[in-house]
Amino acid sequence: MDVISERPRERSTVRRGSVIALDGGGHALFQVRGNVSRCGETVRLGLTNFERTEILEGLEQGDEIILSDMSDYANRKEIRIR
C-alpha cells in the first residue's frame, strides 16, 4: 500500500483506482489516520486518463492518502492498516 503526503498548492495526480466515486456524486480518497484509513476526504478532480487522475482541491499539506487501487473497498467507510 502506498501512502503519500501532498502539498496544497501543487496539483497532484493519483492512480485512478484510488479515487472513490461517492453515492449522490462527488469523489473521495481514503485518508490515513494512525492505523486506520477512512474514506471521506472529498476532492475535486481535474484531468483524468487511463492511469492517473489529477487532484485540484481537497488535500492539504501533511495529508496522507492511500494511492493503491481502492475500488474493492468502495463500499467501506473505514479499513484497518497493518
Secondary structure by P-SEA (a helix, b strand, c coil): cbbbbbbccccccccccccccccccccccccccccccccccbbbbccccccbbbbcccccccbbbbcccccccccccccccc
